[in-house]
Amino acid sequence: MTHIEKTESQTPLSVEEFLALGGEEIVYRRRLTGKQLKAFVPEAKNAPEAQIFEALFGADGTPLLVTDDRRSLTDWLDEAGMDMALRH
């Protein structure tokens, strides 16, 4: 499995392009404020709006992991047997 890290300066892939990369074998990481997180994960309604979170999403946009600790994110990827790759 592969992890693709998206940065704000990169041109986003279309849904079809992203799914063609590996379907359920690809997740993407996104850094979000609590305010942004609430838009993706309604269950996070009590998250502090200014706090920064790390989130992993499946290629279809399903939230897989939300944490405020980067180590937890790395541990989750390791346990899932995923390798990291940067998208250029």
Summary of the structure (lengths in Angstrom):
residues: 88
radius of gyration: 12.9
end to end distance: 18.0
largest distance: 35.3
contacts: 217
relative contact order: 0.25
helix: 33%
strand: 32%
